[in-house]
C-alpha cells in the first residue's frame, strides 16, 4: 500500500467493519477512523488486492506475525479475495495470530478453514465485546475447539 491509498483503504475498512460487527455501535467505528488511518500510516504493513484499478480488499500486519486487519469490500466478499490475501501473507511465515470478536461467526469460520486455532478468549476493553485470539502455525493441528453456544 502506498500512502496515497490510505484514505481509500480506511474507507473500505470503515464500511466493511460496520457490516462485520453490527453488534458494536457504528459510532464507535466512526470515532476510531483516525486511529486506523494513523495505524495504516505508521505501524502496519498493508497489502492490497487490486483488480481493474479498484481496491477490493486488504490485509494489514501489525508486527511480524500479528494480523491486525483483513477486510474485503462487502460487494466483493465470497470471491476468495480474503483467502488470497491471507495465503499471500502466510506463505513465508511459520506462525501468525489475530483477534476476532466471538460474535463474528463468519470470520471465525473463515480463519478456522485456513487452519487458525482458538488459543484464548478475553474481553476487548474498548468495546466490552468478547474476542478470541486465534493462532496459526505451519503444520499445527492443535488448539482449542469452540462450538456455537460455548462460552
BAZABA-728551 format. One record per atom (N, C-alpha, C): atom name; x, y, z. Coordinates in Angstrom, 1 decimal, always signed. Last residue first. Example, Ala and Ser with C-alpha at 12.3 -4.5 7.8 and 13.67 -1.06 7.14 Angstrom:
<nodes>
@at: N, east: +12.8, north: -2.2, up: +7.1
@at: CA, east: +13.7, north: -1.1, up: +7.1
@at: C, east: +12.9, north: +0.0, up: +7.9
@at: N, east: +13.2, north: -5.7, up: +7.8
@at: CA, east: +12.3, north: -4.5, up: +7.8
@at: C, east: +13.2, north: -3.3, up: +7.8
</nodes>
This chain:
<nodes>
@at: N, east: -19.3, north: -20.9, up: +25.8
@at: CA, east: -18.9, north: -19.6, up: +26.4
@at: C, east: -17.4, north: -19.5, up: +26.7
@at: N, east: -20.9, north: -22.2, up: +23.0
@at: CA, east: -19.9, north: -22.3, up: +24.0
@at: C, east: -19.6, north: -20.9, up: +24.6
@at: N, east: -22.5, north: -21.6, up: +20.8
@at: CA, east: -23.1, north: -21.7, up: +22.1
@at: C, east: -22.2, north: -21.9, up: +23.2
@at: N, east: -20.5, north: -23.3, up: +18.5
@at: CA, east: -21.6, north: -22.3, up: +18.7
@at: C, east: -22.3, north: -22.6, up: +20.0
@at: N, east: -17.4, north: -24.5, up: +19.8
@at: CA, east: -18.6, north: -24.7, up: +19.0
@at: C, east: -19.6, north: -23.6, up: +19.4
@at: N, east: -14.0, north: -24.8, up: +19.7
@at: CA, east: -15.1, north: -24.0, up: +20.2
@at: C, east: -16.3, north: -24.2, up: +19.3
@at: N, east: -11.1, north: -26.2, up: +20.8
@at: CA, east: -12.2, north: -26.4, up: +19.9
@at: C, east: -13.4, north: -25.6, up: +20.5
@at: N, east: -7.7, north: -25.1, up: +20.8
@at: CA, east: -9.0, north: -25.3, up: +21.5
@at: C, east: -10.1, north: -25.4, up: +20.5
@at: N, east: -5.1, north: -27.0, up: +19.2
@at: CA, east: -5.8, north: -25.8, up: +19.6
@at: C, east: -7.1, north: -26.1, up: +20.3
@at: N, east: -3.1, north: -28.5, up: +16.6
@at: CA, east: -3.6, north: -28.4, up: +18.0
@at: C, east: -4.3, north: -27.1, up: +18.2
@at: N, east: -1.9, north: -28.8, up: +14.3
@at: CA, east: -3.3, north: -29.3, up: +14.3
@at: C, east: -3.9, north: -29.1, up: +15.7
@at: N, east: +0.6, north: -27.2, up: +12.3
@at: CA, east: +0.0, north: -27.4, up: +13.6
@at: C, east: -1.5, north: -27.9, up: +13.4
@at: N, east: +1.8, north: -26.5, up: +9.9
@at: CA, east: +1.8, north: -27.9, up: +10.3
@at: C, east: +1.1, north: -28.2, up: +11.6
@at: N, east: +2.5, north: -23.3, up: +10.9
@at: CA, east: +2.7, north: -24.2, up: +9.8
@at: C, east: +2.7, north: -25.6, up: +10.3
@at: N, east: +0.0, north: -22.0, up: +13.0
@at: CA, east: +1.4, north: -22.4, up: +12.8
@at: C, east: +1.4, north: -23.4, up: +11.7
@at: N, east: -2.1, north: -19.5, up: +14.1
@at: CA, east: -1.8, north: -20.4, up: +13.1
@at: C, east: -0.4, north: -20.7, up: +13.1
@at: N, east: -4.6, north: -18.5, up: +16.5
@at: CA, east: -3.2, north: -18.6, up: +16.0
@at: C, east: -3.1, north: -19.7, up: +15.0
@at: N, east: -6.7, north: -16.1, up: +18.0
@at: CA, east: -6.6, north: -17.3, up: +17.1
@at: C, east: -5.1, north: -17.3, up: +16.6
@at: N, east: -8.5, north: -14.9, up: +20.6
@at: CA, east: -7.2, north: -14.9, up: +20.0
@at: C, east: -7.0, north: -16.2, up: +19.3
@at: N, east: -11.7, north: -13.5, up: +20.6
@at: CA, east: -10.9, north: -14.7, up: +20.6
@at: C, east: -9.5, north: -14.3, up: +20.1
@at: N, east: -13.8, north: -11.5, up: +22.7
@at: CA, east: -13.0, north: -11.7, up: +21.5
@at: C, east: -12.1, north: -13.0, up: +21.7
@at: N, east: -16.7, north: -9.7, up: +23.7
@at: CA, east: -15.8, north: -10.8, up: +23.8
@at: C, east: -15.0, north: -11.1, up: +22.5
@at: N, east: -16.8, north: -6.1, up: +24.1
@at: CA, east: -17.2, north: -7.4, up: +23.4
@at: C, east: -16.2, north: -8.5, up: +23.7
@at: N, east: -16.1, north: -3.7, up: +25.1
@at: CA, east: -16.7, north: -4.6, up: +26.0
@at: C, east: -17.2, north: -5.9, up: +25.4
@at: N, east: -14.5, north: -2.0, up: +23.6
@at: CA, east: -15.9, north: -2.3, up: +23.1
@at: C, east: -16.7, north: -3.1, up: +24.1
@at: N, east: -12.2, north: -1.8, up: +25.1
@at: CA, east: -12.7, north: -0.6, up: +24.4
@at: C, east: -14.1, north: -0.8, up: +24.0
@at: N, east: -11.5, north: -4.4, up: +26.0
@at: CA, east: -11.9, north: -3.3, up: +27.0
@at: C, east: -12.5, north: -2.1, up: +26.3
@at: N, east: -12.6, north: -7.4, up: +25.0
@at: CA, east: -12.0, north: -6.2, up: +24.4
@at: C, east: -12.4, north: -5.0, up: +25.3
@at: N, east: -11.9, north: -10.2, up: +26.8
@at: CA, east: -12.9, north: -9.2, up: +26.6
@at: C, east: -12.1, north: -8.0, up: +26.1
@at: N, east: -11.0, north: -13.5, up: +25.6
@at: CA, east: -10.9, north: -12.4, up: +26.5
@at: C, east: -12.0, north: -11.4, up: +26.2
@at: N, east: -9.7, north: -16.7, up: +25.0
@at: CA, east: -10.8, north: -15.8, up: +24.9
@at: C, east: -10.7, north: -14.8, up: +25.9
@at: N, east: -7.2, north: -18.5, up: +23.0
@at: CA, east: -7.6, north: -17.7, up: +24.2
@at: C, east: -8.9, north: -16.9, up: +23.9
@at: N, east: -6.9, north: -20.0, up: +20.8
@at: CA, east: -6.0, north: -20.2, up: +21.9
@at: C, east: -6.4, north: -19.5, up: +23.2
@at: N, east: -8.3, north: -21.5, up: +18.0
@at: CA, east: -8.6, north: -20.6, up: +19.1
@at: C, east: -7.6, north: -21.0, up: +20.3
@at: N, east: -6.4, north: -21.7, up: +15.0
@at: CA, east: -7.0, north: -22.4, up: +16.2
@at: C, east: -7.2, north: -21.3, up: +17.2
@at: N, east: -6.4, north: -21.7, up: +11.4
@at: CA, east: -6.3, north: -21.0, up: +12.7
@at: C, east: -7.0, north: -21.7, up: +13.8
@at: N, east: -6.9, north: -22.9, up: +9.0
@at: CA, east: -6.0, north: -23.5, up: +9.9
@at: C, east: -5.7, north: -22.8, up: +11.2
@at: N, east: -8.9, north: -21.8, up: +7.4
@at: CA, east: -7.5, north: -21.6, up: +7.0
@at: C, east: -6.5, north: -22.1, up: +8.0
@at: N, east: -11.2, north: -22.4, up: +8.8
@at: CA, east: -11.0, north: -23.0, up: +7.5
@at: C, east: -9.5, north: -22.9, up: +7.0
@at: N, east: -10.8, north: -20.5, up: +10.8
@at: CA, east: -10.7, north: -22.0, up: +11.1
@at: C, east: -10.4, north: -22.8, up: +9.8
@at: N, east: -11.3, north: -18.2, up: +9.4
@at: CA, east: -10.0, north: -18.4, up: +9.9
@at: C, east: -9.8, north: -19.9, up: +10.3
@at: N, east: -14.1, north: -18.6, up: +8.8
@at: CA, east: -13.1, north: -18.3, up: +7.7
@at: C, east: -11.7, north: -18.7, up: +8.2
@at: N, east: -15.3, north: -18.8, up: +11.3
@at: CA, east: -15.3, north: -19.9, up: +10.4
@at: C, east: -14.3, north: -19.8, up: +9.3
@at: N, east: -14.7, north: -16.2, up: +12.2
@at: CA, east: -14.2, north: -17.4, up: +12.9
@at: C, east: -14.2, north: -18.6, up: +12.0
@at: N, east: -16.2, north: -14.7, up: +10.4
@at: CA, east: -14.7, north: -14.6, up: +10.4
@at: C, east: -14.1, north: -15.8, up: +11.1
@at: N, east: -18.8, north: -15.5, up: +11.0
@at: CA, east: -18.3, north: -15.7, up: +9.7
@at: C, east: -16.8, north: -15.6, up: +9.7
@at: N, east: -19.1, north: -14.7, up: +13.7
@at: CA, east: -19.0, north: -16.1, up: +13.4
@at: C, east: -18.5, north: -16.4, up: +12.0
@at: N, east: -18.5, north: -12.6, up: +15.7
@at: CA, east: -18.3, north: -12.5, up: +14.2
@at: C, east: -18.0, north: -14.0, up: +13.7
@at: N, east: -18.7, north: -12.8, up: +18.4
@at: CA, east: -20.0, north: -12.7, up: +17.6
@at: C, east: -19.8, north: -12.6, up: +16.1
@at: N, east: -16.1, north: -12.7, up: +19.2
@at: CA, east: -16.8, north: -14.0, up: +19.2
@at: C, east: -18.1, north: -14.0, up: +18.5
@at: N, east: -13.8, north: -11.0, up: +17.1
@at: CA, east: -14.9, north: -10.9, up: +18.1
@at: C, east: -15.6, north: -12.3, up: +18.0
@at: N, east: -10.4, north: -11.8, up: +16.9
@at: CA, east: -11.6, north: -11.7, up: +16.2
@at: C, east: -12.7, north: -11.8, up: +17.3
@at: N, east: -6.9, north: -11.3, up: +16.4
@at: CA, east: -8.0, north: -11.3, up: +17.3
@at: C, east: -9.3, north: -11.2, up: +16.5
@at: N, east: -4.1, north: -13.5, up: +15.5
@at: CA, east: -5.0, north: -12.4, up: +15.3
@at: C, east: -6.1, north: -12.4, up: +16.3
@at: N, east: -0.9, north: -14.7, up: +14.3
@at: CA, east: -2.0, north: -14.7, up: +15.2
@at: C, east: -2.9, north: -13.5, up: +14.9
@at: N, east: +1.3, north: -17.2, up: +12.9
@at: CA, east: +0.6, north: -15.9, up: +12.8
@at: C, east: -0.5, north: -15.9, up: +13.9
@at: N, east: +4.3, north: -18.9, up: +11.6
@at: CA, east: +3.2, north: -18.7, up: +12.6
@at: C, east: +2.6, north: -17.3, up: +12.4
@at: N, east: +6.0, north: -19.0, up: +9.6
@at: CA, east: +5.8, north: -20.3, up: +10.3
@at: C, east: +4.7, north: -20.2, up: +11.3
@at: N, east: +5.7, north: -17.5, up: +6.3
@at: CA, east: +5.7, north: -17.5, up: +7.8
@at: C, east: +5.6, north: -18.9, up: +8.3
@at: N, east: +5.3, north: -17.2, up: +3.6
@at: CA, east: +6.7, north: -17.3, up: +4.1
@at: C, east: +6.8, north: -17.3, up: +5.6
@at: N, east: +2.5, north: -17.2, up: +3.3
@at: CA, east: +3.3, north: -18.1, up: +2.5
@at: C, east: +4.7, north: -18.2, up: +3.0
@at: N, east: +0.8, north: -15.4, up: +4.6
@at: CA, east: +1.3, north: -16.6, up: +5.4
@at: C, east: +2.3, north: -17.4, up: +4.6
@at: N, east: +0.1, north: -13.5, up: +2.8
@at: CA, east: +1.0, north: -13.1, up: +3.9
@at: C, east: +1.5, north: -14.3, up: +4.7
@at: N, east: -1.3, north: -15.1, up: +0.9
@at: CA, east: -0.1, north: -14.3, up: +0.5
@at: C, east: +0.8, north: -13.9, up: +1.7
@at: N, east: -3.4, north: -16.1, up: +2.3
@at: CA, east: -2.4, north: -17.0, up: +1.8
@at: C, east: -1.1, north: -16.3, up: +1.5
@at: N, east: -4.8, north: -13.7, up: +2.7
@at: CA, east: -4.3, north: -14.4, up: +3.8
@at: C, east: -3.2, north: -15.4, up: +3.4
@at: N, east: -5.5, north: -13.0, up: +0.0
@at: CA, east: -4.7, north: -12.1, up: +0.8
@at: C, east: -4.1, north: -12.8, up: +2.0
@at: N, east: -7.0, north: -15.3, up: -0.7
@at: CA, east: -5.8, north: -14.9, up: -1.4
@at: C, east: -4.9, north: -14.0, up: -0.6
@at: N, east: -9.2, north: -15.1, up: +1.1
@at: CA, east: -8.3, north: -16.2, up: +1.1
@at: C, east: -7.0, north: -16.0, up: +0.4
@at: N, east: -10.3, north: -12.7, up: +0.3
@at: CA, east: -9.8, north: -12.8, up: +1.6
@at: C, east: -8.8, north: -13.9, up: +1.7
@at: N, east: -11.2, north: -13.5, up: -2.3
@at: CA, east: -10.2, north: -12.4, up: -2.1
@at: C, east: -9.5, north: -12.5, up: -0.8
@at: N, east: -13.2, north: -15.3, up: -2.8
@at: CA, east: -11.9, north: -15.8, up: -2.5
@at: C, east: -10.8, north: -14.7, up: -2.3
@at: N, east: -15.6, north: -14.2, up: -2.9
@at: CA, east: -15.0, north: -14.3, up: -4.2
@at: C, east: -13.5, north: -14.8, up: -4.0
@at: N, east: -17.0, north: -13.3, up: -0.6
@at: CA, east: -17.3, north: -14.7, up: -1.1
@at: C, east: -16.7, north: -14.9, up: -2.6
@at: N, east: -17.2, north: -9.8, up: -1.4
@at: CA, east: -17.0, north: -10.9, up: -0.5
@at: C, east: -17.5, north: -12.2, up: -1.1
@at: N, east: -17.7, north: -7.5, up: -2.8
@at: CA, east: -16.7, north: -8.5, up: -3.4
@at: C, east: -16.4, north: -9.7, up: -2.5
@at: N, east: -19.3, north: -5.9, up: -1.4
@at: CA, east: -19.8, north: -6.4, up: -2.7
@at: C, east: -18.9, north: -7.4, up: -3.3
@at: N, east: -17.7, north: -5.3, up: +1.0
@at: CA, east: -18.8, north: -6.2, up: +1.0
@at: C, east: -19.3, north: -6.7, up: -0.3
@at: N, east: -14.2, north: -5.5, up: +0.5
@at: CA, east: -15.4, north: -4.7, up: +0.3
@at: C, east: -16.6, north: -5.7, up: +0.3
@at: N, east: -12.6, north: -7.2, up: +3.1
@at: CA, east: -12.9, north: -7.2, up: +1.7
@at: C, east: -14.2, north: -6.4, up: +1.6
@at: N, east: -9.9, north: -7.2, up: +5.5
@at: CA, east: -11.3, north: -6.8, up: +5.1
@at: C, east: -11.4, north: -6.8, up: +3.6
@at: N, east: -8.1, north: -7.8, up: +8.2
@at: CA, east: -8.3, north: -8.4, up: +6.9
@at: C, east: -9.8, north: -8.1, up: +6.5
@at: N, east: -5.7, north: -6.7, up: +10.6
@at: CA, east: -7.0, north: -6.4, up: +9.8
@at: C, east: -6.9, north: -7.3, up: +8.5
@at: N, east: -3.5, north: -7.6, up: +11.9
@at: CA, east: -4.4, north: -6.6, up: +12.6
@at: C, east: -5.7, north: -6.4, up: +11.9
@at: N, east: -1.8, north: -10.4, up: +12.6
@at: CA, east: -2.7, north: -9.8, up: +11.6
@at: C, east: -3.6, north: -8.9, up: +12.2
@at: N, east: +1.5, north: -10.7, up: +13.5
@at: CA, east: +0.2, north: -10.4, up: +14.0
@at: C, east: -0.7, north: -9.7, up: +12.9
@at: N, east: +4.2, north: -11.1, up: +12.9
@at: CA, east: +3.3, north: -12.3, up: +12.9
@at: C, east: +1.8, north: -12.0, up: +13.3
@at: N, east: +5.6, north: -8.6, up: +12.9
@at: CA, east: +6.0, north: -9.7, up: +12.0
@at: C, east: +4.9, north: -10.8, up: +11.9
@at: N, east: +2.8, north: -6.4, up: +13.3
@at: CA, east: +4.2, north: -6.8, up: +13.5
@at: C, east: +4.5, north: -8.0, up: +12.7
@at: N, east: +0.5, north: -6.0, up: +11.9
@at: CA, east: +0.9, north: -5.0, up: +12.9
@at: C, east: +2.3, north: -5.3, up: +13.3
@at: N, east: -0.5, north: -6.3, up: +8.6
@at: CA, east: +0.3, north: -6.9, up: +9.6
@at: C, east: +0.7, north: -5.8, up: +10.6
@at: N, east: -3.6, north: -6.2, up: +6.8
@at: CA, east: -2.5, north: -5.5, up: +7.5
@at: C, east: -1.8, north: -6.3, up: +8.6
@at: N, east: -5.1, north: -6.6, up: +3.7
@at: CA, east: -4.7, north: -7.2, up: +4.9
@at: C, east: -3.5, north: -6.4, up: +5.5
@at: N, east: -8.0, north: -5.8, up: +1.6
@at: CA, east: -6.6, north: -5.5, up: +2.2
@at: C, east: -6.4, north: -6.4, up: +3.4
@at: N, east: -9.9, north: -5.3, up: -1.4
@at: CA, east: -9.6, north: -5.8, up: -0.1
@at: C, east: -8.2, north: -5.5, up: +0.3
@at: N, east: -10.2, north: -3.9, up: -3.7
@at: CA, east: -11.3, north: -4.8, up: -3.3
@at: C, east: -11.1, north: -5.4, up: -1.9
@at: N, east: -9.5, north: -1.1, up: -5.4
@at: CA, east: -9.1, north: -1.8, up: -4.2
@at: C, east: -10.3, north: -2.6, up: -3.7
@at: N, east: -9.2, north: -1.0, up: -8.9
@at: CA, east: -10.1, north: -0.9, up: -7.7
@at: C, east: -9.6, north: -1.7, up: -6.6
@at: N, east: -7.9, north: -1.5, up: -11.2
@at: CA, east: -7.6, north: -0.2, up: -10.6
@at: C, east: -8.5, north: +0.0, up: -9.4
@at: N, east: -8.5, north: -4.2, up: -11.7
@at: CA, east: -9.0, north: -3.1, up: -12.6
@at: C, east: -9.0, north: -1.8, up: -11.9
@at: N, east: -8.0, north: -4.9, up: -8.4
@at: CA, east: -8.4, north: -5.5, up: -9.7
@at: C, east: -9.0, north: -4.4, up: -10.5
@at: N, east: -6.0, north: -5.5, up: -5.6
@at: CA, east: -6.5, north: -4.5, up: -6.6
@at: C, east: -6.8, north: -5.3, up: -7.9
@at: N, east: -5.5, north: -6.0, up: -2.4
@at: CA, east: -6.0, north: -6.8, up: -3.5
@at: C, east: -6.6, north: -5.8, up: -4.5
@at: N, east: -2.6, north: -4.9, up: -0.6
@at: CA, east: -3.9, north: -4.6, up: -1.2
@at: C, east: -4.2, north: -5.7, up: -2.2
@at: N, east: -1.1, north: -4.9, up: +2.6
@at: CA, east: -1.1, north: -5.5, up: +1.2
@at: C, east: -2.5, north: -5.3, up: +0.7
@at: N, east: +0.7, north: -3.1, up: +5.0
@at: CA, east: -0.6, north: -3.4, up: +4.4
@at: C, east: -0.4, north: -3.8, up: +2.9
@at: N, east: +2.0, north: -2.9, up: +8.0
@at: CA, east: +2.4, north: -3.3, up: +6.6
@at: C, east: +1.2, north: -3.8, up: +6.0
@at: N, east: +1.4, north: -0.4, up: +10.4
@at: CA, east: +1.1, north: -1.6, up: +9.7
@at: C, east: +1.8, north: -1.7, up: +8.4
@at: N, east: +2.3, north: +2.1, up: +11.5
@at: CA, east: +2.5, north: +0.8, up: +12.2
@at: C, east: +2.4, north: -0.4, up: +11.3
@at: N, east: +1.7, north: +4.5, up: +10.0
@at: CA, east: +2.9, north: +4.4, up: +10.8
@at: C, east: +3.2, north: +3.0, up: +11.4
@at: N, east: -0.7, north: +4.3, up: +8.4
@at: CA, east: +0.5, north: +5.2, up: +8.0
@at: C, east: +1.8, north: +4.8, up: +8.7
@at: N, east: -2.4, north: +2.6, up: +9.8
@at: CA, east: -2.0, north: +2.3, up: +8.5
@at: C, east: -0.8, north: +3.1, up: +8.0
@at: N, east: -2.6, north: +4.1, up: +12.2
@at: CA, east: -2.0, north: +2.8, up: +12.2
@at: C, east: -1.6, north: +2.4, up: +10.8
@at: N, east: -4.0, north: +6.4, up: +11.2
@at: CA, east: -2.6, north: +6.5, up: +11.8
@at: C, east: -1.9, north: +5.2, up: +11.8
@at: N, east: -6.4, north: +5.1, up: +10.5
@at: CA, east: -5.6, north: +5.8, up: +9.5
@at: C, east: -4.1, north: +6.0, up: +10.0
@at: N, east: -7.2, north: +4.3, up: +13.0
@at: CA, east: -6.9, north: +3.3, up: +12.0
@at: C, east: -6.1, north: +3.9, up: +10.9
@at: N, east: -7.7, north: +6.8, up: +14.2
@at: CA, east: -6.7, north: +5.8, up: +14.8
@at: C, east: -6.3, north: +4.8, up: +13.8
@at: N, east: -9.7, north: +7.8, up: +12.6
@at: CA, east: -8.4, north: +8.5, up: +12.6
@at: C, east: -7.3, north: +7.6, up: +13.2
@at: N, east: -11.8, north: +6.0, up: +13.2
@at: CA, east: -11.3, north: +6.1, up: +11.9
@at: C, east: -9.9, north: +6.7, up: +11.9
@at: N, east: -13.1, north: +5.9, up: +15.6
@at: CA, east: -11.8, north: +5.3, up: +15.6
@at: C, east: -11.2, north: +5.3, up: +14.2
@at: N, east: -15.6, north: +6.9, up: +15.3
@at: CA, east: -14.7, north: +7.6, up: +16.2
@at: C, east: -13.3, north: +7.1, up: +16.1
@at: N, east: -16.8, north: +5.0, up: +13.7
@at: CA, east: -16.6, north: +6.3, up: +13.2
@at: C, east: -15.5, north: +7.1, up: +14.0
@at: N, east: -16.9, north: +2.9, up: +15.5
@at: CA, east: -16.0, north: +2.7, up: +14.4
@at: C, east: -15.7, north: +4.1, up: +13.8
@at: N, east: -18.8, north: +3.9, up: +17.3
@at: CA, east: -17.5, north: +3.5, up: +17.8
@at: C, east: -16.5, north: +3.5, up: +16.7
@at: N, east: -21.1, north: +4.2, up: +15.7
@at: CA, east: -20.4, north: +5.4, up: +16.2
@at: C, east: -19.0, north: +5.1, up: +16.7
@at: N, east: -22.0, north: +1.7, up: +15.5
@at: CA, east: -21.4, north: +2.3, up: +14.3
@at: C, east: -20.6, north: +3.5, up: +14.7
@at: N, east: -21.6, north: -0.5, up: +18.2
@at: CA, east: -22.2, north: +0.7, up: +17.7
@at: C, east: -21.3, north: +1.3, up: +16.5
@at: N, east: -21.6, north: -3.9, up: +17.5
@at: CA, east: -20.9, north: -2.8, up: +18.1
@at: C, east: -21.4, north: -1.5, up: +17.4
@at: N, east: -22.9, north: -5.8, up: +16.1
@at: CA, east: -23.1, north: -5.9, up: +17.5
@at: C, east: -22.3, north: -4.8, up: +18.3
@at: N, east: -22.0, north: -5.7, up: +13.5
@at: CA, east: -23.2, north: -5.0, up: +13.8
@at: C, east: -23.6, north: -4.9, up: +15.3
@at: N, east: -19.4, north: -6.1, up: +12.1
@at: CA, east: -19.6, north: -6.0, up: +13.5
@at: C, east: -20.8, north: -5.2, up: +13.9
@at: N, east: -19.4, north: -6.1, up: +9.3
@at: CA, east: -18.9, north: -7.3, up: +10.0
@at: C, east: -19.2, north: -7.3, up: +11.5
@at: N, east: -20.2, north: -3.5, up: +8.7
@at: CA, east: -21.0, north: -4.7, up: +8.3
@at: C, east: -20.6, north: -5.9, up: +9.1
@at: N, east: -18.2, north: -2.0, up: +9.8
@at: CA, east: -19.5, north: -1.8, up: +10.3
@at: C, east: -20.4, north: -3.0, up: +9.9
@at: N, east: -16.0, north: -2.9, up: +8.3
@at: CA, east: -16.1, north: -3.3, up: +9.7
@at: C, east: -17.4, north: -3.0, up: +10.3
@at: N, east: -16.6, north: -2.0, up: +5.8
@at: CA, east: -16.6, north: -3.4, up: +6.0
@at: C, east: -16.7, north: -3.7, up: +7.5
@at: N, east: -16.5, north: +0.8, up: +6.1
@at: CA, east: -17.7, north: +0.2, up: +5.6
@at: C, east: -17.7, north: -1.3, up: +5.9
@at: N, east: -13.8, north: +1.1, up: +7.1
@at: CA, east: -15.0, north: +1.6, up: +7.8
@at: C, east: -16.3, north: +0.9, up: +7.4
@at: N, east: -12.2, north: +0.0, up: +5.1
@at: CA, east: -12.2, north: -0.6, up: +6.4
@at: C, east: -13.5, north: -0.2, up: +7.2
@at: N, east: -12.7, north: +1.7, up: +3.0
@at: CA, east: -13.1, north: +0.3, up: +2.8
@at: C, east: -13.2, north: -0.3, up: +4.2
@at: N, east: -11.6, north: +4.0, up: +4.2
@at: CA, east: -13.0, north: +4.0, up: +3.9
@at: C, east: -13.5, north: +2.6, up: +3.7
@at: N, east: -8.9, north: +3.1, up: +4.3
@at: CA, east: -9.6, north: +3.4, up: +5.5
@at: C, east: -11.1, north: +3.5, up: +5.3
@at: N, east: -8.3, north: +3.0, up: +1.5
@at: CA, east: -8.3, north: +1.8, up: +2.4
@at: C, east: -9.1, north: +2.0, up: +3.7
@at: N, east: -8.5, north: +5.7, up: +0.8
@at: CA, east: -9.4, north: +4.7, up: +0.2
@at: C, east: -9.5, north: +3.4, up: +1.0
@at: N, east: -6.4, north: +6.8, up: +2.5
@at: CA, east: -7.8, north: +7.2, up: +2.6
@at: C, east: -8.8, north: +6.2, up: +2.0
@at: N, east: -4.1, north: +5.4, up: +1.6
@at: CA, east: -4.6, north: +5.2, up: +2.9
@at: C, east: -6.1, north: +5.7, up: +3.1
@at: N, east: -2.9, north: +5.8, up: -0.8
@at: CA, east: -4.1, north: +4.9, up: -0.8
@at: C, east: -4.7, north: +4.8, up: +0.5
@at: N, east: -0.6, north: +7.3, up: -0.5
@at: CA, east: -1.7, north: +7.9, up: -1.2
@at: C, east: -3.0, north: +7.1, up: -1.2
@at: N, east: +1.1, north: +5.4, up: +0.6
@at: CA, east: +0.5, north: +6.4, up: +1.5
@at: C, east: -0.7, north: +7.1, up: +0.8
@at: N, east: +0.5, north: +2.2, up: -0.8
@at: CA, east: +1.2, north: +3.5, up: -0.8
@at: C, east: +0.4, north: +4.5, up: +0.1
@at: N, east: +0.8, north: -1.2, up: +0.0
@at: CA, east: +0.0, north: +0.0, up: +0.0
@at: C, east: +0.9, north: +1.2, up: +0.0
</nodes>
